[in-house]
């Protein structure tokens, strides 16, 4: 059973859940700990790096469990590395001035890139997607708009496969921070810093080599299909890494991957004590 889902996105970036609705979604999935790891953006709604929501909150949501839910303030930051572009997960971070400055630069680039992608898609398809390019904007917003538009032939997946995926006609590359910059800023923010979904990269071995300079690595993850996790397990042993895991949920279905209660203990030891809200 998944006790901790440490990779969840909200509508602060390209997810569908609001922060206030995360505890109810967690209870429905019988998940006790959720890390909110929005893309390149720390959710501004947190009052503390780790906060606990009382058991009676959202009591009328019809959830299967009324156990308290602990929310961890995190971020998923894309960086450029020797292994190509990879994603770092920071957990329990404080919004330091350096982190806010980095976030502001990345979000400005995200908005510029988002507008360029929307313009290309609209020109190519001859439609008005009617989307707002704002903080946290990403390609999933474009894919959803394409999917729901009555005059397009692409669904959500088709938009990524034929329009806005890497190398596709409407794709626009991002300008992202260097690995060392991201690692340094997240570490200084007090966070536990790990490598996200290492088996999703073109060269997993090269990506895993980066964990020599990190605290953690994501192992339980809905990769899909049969994947050999042996390389990740070797990296854990070689670098004494903390294991994290999560569903990478962009909707309200939490707990599809994550850590059991016993597995979460090592992560918990590296986080501040939760504050009741």
C-alpha positions in Angstrom: 0.0 0.0 0.0 1.3 3.5 -0.8 1.7 5.6 2.3 3.6 8.5 0.7 3.1 9.8 -2.8 6.1 12.2 -3.2 5.5 13.4 -6.8 2.2 15.3 -7.4 1.4 18.3 -9.5 -1.4 20.9 -8.9 -2.9 23.7 -10.8 0.0 25.8 -9.7 1.7 24.3 -12.7 0.1 21.8 -15.1 -1.9 19.6 -12.7 -5.6 19.7 -12.1 -5.9 19.6 -8.3 -6.0 22.8 -6.3 -3.8 22.7 -3.2 -6.9 22.7 -0.9 -8.3 19.6 -2.7 -5.1 17.6 -2.3 -5.9 16.2 1.2 -9.3 14.9 0.1 -7.7 13.3 -3.0 -5.1 11.7 -0.7 -7.7 10.3 1.6 -9.7 8.8 -1.3 -6.5 7.0 -2.3 -5.7 6.1 1.4 -2.4 8.0 1.1 -1.1 9.7 4.2 1.8 11.9 2.8 1.8 13.9 -0.4 4.7 16.0 -1.8 3.5 18.8 -4.0 6.2 19.1 -6.7 5.0 21.5 -9.3 7.1 22.2 -12.3 9.7 24.9 -11.7 7.5 26.5 -9.1 7.1 26.3 -5.3 3.4 26.4 -4.5 2.7 29.7 -2.7 -0.1 28.3 -0.7 2.0 26.5 1.8 2.4 27.9 5.3 5.4 25.6 6.2 7.8 23.2 4.5 5.7 20.3 6.0 2.2 20.7 7.1 -0.4 18.3 8.5 -4.1 18.6 7.8 -6.4 17.5 10.6 -8.5 14.4 10.2 -11.8 16.3 10.3 -10.8 18.6 7.4 -13.0 17.9 4.3 -15.0 15.4 6.4 -17.9 15.5 4.0 -15.9 14.5 0.9 -16.9 10.9 1.1 -13.3 9.7 1.4 -12.5 6.2 2.5 -10.1 7.4 5.2 -10.1 10.2 7.6 -6.5 9.9 8.7 -4.5 13.2 8.8 -2.7 14.0 5.6 0.8 15.5 5.6 1.7 17.8 2.7 5.3 18.4 1.8 6.3 21.6 0.0 8.5 20.6 -2.9 9.4 21.5 -6.5 10.4 19.6 -9.7 13.1 21.6 -11.4 14.3 20.9 -14.9 18.1 21.4 -15.4 20.7 20.9 -18.1 23.3 18.3 -17.2 26.1 16.2 -18.7 23.3 13.6 -19.2 21.1 16.0 -21.0 18.0 17.6 -19.5 16.9 15.9 -16.3 14.5 16.8 -13.5 15.4 17.4 -9.9 13.0 16.9 -7.0 13.4 19.2 -3.9 11.5 18.3 -0.8 10.8 20.4 2.3 12.2 23.5 0.7 12.1 27.1 2.0 11.4 29.8 -0.5 14.8 31.5 -0.2 15.7 34.6 -2.3 17.9 32.5 -4.6 15.1 30.0 -5.1 12.6 32.7 -5.8 15.0 34.4 -8.2 15.6 31.2 -10.1 11.9 30.4 -10.2 11.2 33.9 -11.6 13.7 33.4 -14.4 12.4 30.0 -15.3 8.8 31.0 -15.2 9.5 34.0 -17.5 11.0 31.6 -20.0 8.0 29.2 -19.5 5.6 32.0 -20.4 7.6 33.1 -23.4 7.9 29.5 -24.6 4.2 28.8 -23.9 3.0 31.7 -26.0 5.3 30.6 -28.9 3.9 27.0 -28.8 0.3 28.3 -28.6 0.9 30.6 -31.6 2.4 27.7 -33.6 -0.4 25.3 -32.8 -3.1 27.9 -33.6 -1.4 28.8 -36.9 -1.0 25.2 -37.9 -4.5 24.1 -37.0 -6.3 27.4 -37.8 -8.0 27.5 -34.4 -8.2 29.7 -31.4 -7.2 27.6 -28.3 -8.4 30.2 -25.9 -5.8 29.4 -23.2 -4.2 31.8 -20.7 -0.4 31.6 -20.6 0.4 32.3 -17.0 2.7 31.2 -14.2 3.3 27.5 -14.3 2.1 27.1 -17.9 3.3 24.0 -19.7 2.6 21.8 -22.7 -0.1 19.8 -20.9 -2.2 23.0 -20.9 -1.8 23.2 -24.7 -2.6 19.4 -25.1 -5.8 19.7 -23.1 -6.9 22.7 -25.1 -6.3 20.8 -28.3 -8.1 17.8 -27.0 -11.2 19.7 -26.0 -11.4 22.0 -29.0 -14.3 20.9 -31.3 -12.4 21.7 -34.5 -9.2 19.7 -34.0 -8.6 16.0 -34.8 -6.0 15.4 -32.0 -6.7 14.1 -28.5 -4.4 14.8 -25.6 -1.9 12.1 -26.4 -2.0 12.9 -30.1 -1.1 16.5 -29.5 2.1 15.4 -27.8 2.9 12.8 -30.4 2.2 15.0 -33.5 2.3 18.6 -32.5 4.2 19.6 -29.4 6.5 16.7 -28.6 10.2 17.2 -29.0 11.0 17.5 -32.7 7.4 18.1 -33.7 6.4 21.1 -35.8 5.0 23.2 -32.9 7.7 22.3 -30.3 9.7 25.1 -28.8 12.7 24.3 -26.6 13.1 25.8 -23.1 16.1 27.6 -21.5 16.8 25.8 -18.3 19.3 26.2 -15.4 22.5 24.2 -15.2 22.5 21.1 -13.0 24.9 22.5 -10.5 22.9 25.7 -10.2 19.7 23.9 -9.5 21.3 21.5 -7.1 23.0 24.3 -5.2 19.9 26.4 -4.9 17.7 23.5 -3.8 20.2 22.3 -1.3 20.6 25.8 0.2 16.8 26.0 0.5 17.0 23.2 3.0 15.6 20.6 0.7 16.3 16.9 0.2 17.3 16.9 -3.4 16.9 13.9 -5.7 16.8 12.8 -9.3 13.3 12.3 -10.7 12.2 9.2 -12.7 15.8 8.1 -13.8 14.6 5.4 -16.1 12.7 7.9 -18.4 15.8 9.5 -19.8 17.5 8.6 -23.0 20.6 7.5 -21.1 19.6 6.3 -17.6 23.1 5.3 -16.7 24.4 8.8 -17.4 21.5 10.3 -15.5 22.1 8.1 -12.6 25.8 9.1 -12.5 24.5 12.5 -11.4 23.2 11.0 -8.2 26.8 11.0 -6.8 26.1 14.7 -6.0 22.5 14.3 -4.8 20.7 13.1 -1.7 18.1 10.9 -3.3 16.7 9.2 -6.3 13.1 8.3 -7.3 12.6 4.5 -7.7 8.9 3.6 -7.3 7.3 5.4 -10.3 4.7 4.5 -13.0 7.2 4.0 -15.8 5.0 1.7 -17.8 5.9 -1.6 -19.2 8.8 -3.8 -18.0 11.8 -1.8 -16.8 15.0 -3.0 -15.2 15.3 -1.1 -11.9 18.6 -2.7 -11.1 20.7 0.3 -12.2 18.7 2.5 -9.8 19.2 0.1 -7.0 22.9 0.0 -7.6 23.1 3.7 -7.5 21.2 3.7 -4.2 23.8 1.4 -2.7 26.8 3.0 -4.2 25.9 6.6 -3.2 23.8 5.8 0.0 20.8 7.5 -1.5 17.5 8.1 0.1 14.8 6.5 -2.0 11.8 8.6 -3.0 8.8 7.6 -5.1 5.5 8.9 -6.5 2.8 8.8 -9.1 3.7 12.0 -11.0 0.0 12.7 -10.8 -1.4 15.6 -12.9 -5.0 14.6 -12.1 -6.7 13.6 -8.9 -5.6 9.9 -8.9 -2.9 9.8 -6.3 -1.1 6.7 -4.9 -0.5 4.9 -8.2 3.2 4.8 -7.1 5.0 5.8 -3.9 6.5 4.6 -0.7 5.2 2.2 2.0 5.2 3.6 5.5 8.5 1.8 6.4 10.2 3.1 3.2 9.1 6.7 4.0 10.9 6.7 7.3 14.3 7.6 5.8 12.7 10.5 3.9 10.8 11.7 7.0 14.1 11.9 8.9 15.4 14.4 6.4 12.3 16.7 6.6 11.2 19.3 9.1 8.6 18.3 11.6 5.1 18.9 10.3 3.1 21.9 11.4 -0.7 21.6 11.9 -2.8 23.8 9.8 
